[in-house]
Each structure stands twice: as C-alpha cells, then as structure tokens.
Amino acid sequence: MRRELQPKQERSSCKIAVVGDVHDRWDENDEIALKHLGIDLVLLVGDFGNEAVSIVRAIAQVNLPKAVIFGNHDAWYSATDWGRKKCPYDRQVEDRLQQQLDLMAAVDVGYGKLDFPEWGFTVVGARPFSWGGSTWKNQEFYDSKFGVKSFEESTDRILENVKSAAHNTIIFMGHCGPLGLGTAPDDPCGKDWQPIGGDHGDPDFAAAIAQTQAIGKTIPLVTFGHMHHALRHTKKQIRKRLDQRDGTVYLNAASVPRIVQTEAGWQRNFSVVTLETGVVTAAELVWIDQDWAIASQEVLYQSSYQQEASKH
C-alpha cells in the first residue's frame, strides 16, 4: 500500500492520537477534539462496531492523516460459523466486511503499510481482525480473505511490508498486541477471564517485531487495543496500559467505553503519543470534555529527556 505525497521537509516532532476500541462510540465531535489537541496523525486500532459500516464511513471521512487496522468485531458476522449464523443481514445480498475494507482502502494497514515521509517513519500493520491468543483461529476466513494459513505465514506477510518500507523507523499497530508482554491478568495482553492469567498476545506479531529488530530497523512504538483496560475479574485495578523495553514503547489504547457521560457532560478519550526525532518522549491518556478542554490527563510514560524538560 502506498501513500502518494508531495515531497516535504521532514519534521522532527509528531503528535499521534491512538484511538482504542471504538465499539460504536464515535461522532462528529471526535474530529473537532483531535484538531483541538493539535494531533498530526491518528492511529485507529479497530473494533469500530459489529461490522458497523456507518461508523467506519464516518471515520474514513475524518480530514486528518490516519492509519487503520480492523479488529475482531469488524468481522463479527463473517469470520466464524456462529457469527454467520447470527448475522442480522442477508450476506448473499451485502458484504458489510468488504464495505468496511473498501471505505478504508486508502488508510488500511492490516497486512499493509503507509509511509509518512514528513516524519520519517512507516506505519506497518499486523494481522487484521485478530481475536488474540496462541491458537490459530478462523482458518477458513484468513485463507479465503488473505491467503494466510498459519502464524508463520502471517509473520511473513507482515515482514514483507517492513522490508519494503521507505523508512528504517517503523511504528507497528495491531488490533491485539504481541505475545511476550506478560502473563498476569492485568498485563497489557493478559487474560482476564476464566481461567485467569496467561498471555493472550499474538505470536505472529511478536515474531514480526523481533525479526524487524534483527534486520536493523528501529521501532519506537507498538500500539494496539482489544484487551480492555477495565478487567473482567476485578474492579480493584485496571490493566497495565504501557510497557517499555529495548527502546520500544508498547501501548494498549483500549480505554472502553471511549465516550462517557459525566455530571459535567460528555467526555471522550484518546491516547496521545509524542515522537521527537523518531523517539517516543511522552504518552498519556487524555479525556476531552464537550467544550474541547482537557478534563483529565494521565501520564503513562515520559522519557528521561522529557522529565528533565518538564522541571524547567
């Protein structure tokens, strides 16, 4: 996938909004909020709704640079036998999954990529429509839609885009995160349902990251959703949203529901990441109120450079 741009001078700073699982909570005010935040690039990690074409259409019309990957709910009635049996529309007459793919064709990075020369990095997508975990699920779906039959073939598909990327700096995005971020139920991809515990990350995604590092590419950011911050087995804590290792920030952006009504009115959240010369210097979870002011701001990560700068 290529993105044609007029040549520009590369900018050292990029402010990225990562939009976690939408689950039908998106409206015209989201674009206004993003512009009030001064966002340069929007990364949307899927689960827009259960094959919710109207939501996908609205997001496709957002007039900001963006990249998208689809989640398991975006193939809710297409990927599994039980989903097809429950499908509320006639699949012989319309294909809502394909409608979503068509609407996002220009910005979809599932098994694809987008080069951003203005910031000197390439956004590479992992396996689209992921349900997470170390079992290869929905074999017929992945074979028929993408010609992929295993985790190994999936890793190879991801690596093809890494190797053809225009830049050595790679930002990875997936729906579910990679295997290897911990086995506790509150880890970024930890299993929080019965039986409690275990790593539910994607092994093909993890292998693609490791092989990308092995060929000398730099990965400042890996971002994803799927595993909601609110845990199913307890209300005493929430999921660990961020991990940092080997120079890479791993960010789970699935703050669900992402639009809520408070006593003061509606608020919506975005995970905001700042890159300076290809390095993540800050990440925070931001809630915006209906007057476009920041209602709350939780710092998830600050580089040592950023910590020093904030003292002055």
Secondary structure, 3 states (H helix, E strand, C coil): CCCCCCCCCCCCEEEEEEECCCCCCCCHHHHHHHHHCCCCEEEECCCCCCCCHHHHHHHHCCCCCEEECCEHHHHCCCCCHHHHHCCCCCCCCCCHHHHHHHHCCCCECCCCEEEECCCCEEEEECCCCECCCCCCCCHHHHHHHHCCCCHHHHHHHHHHHHHCCCCCEEEEECCCCECCCCCCCCCCCECCCCCCCCECCEHHHHHHHHHHHHCCCEEEEEEECCCCCECCCCCCCECCCEEEECCEEEEECCCCCCEEEECCEEEEEEEEEEEECCEEEEEEEEEEECCCCEEEEEEEEECHHHHHHHCC
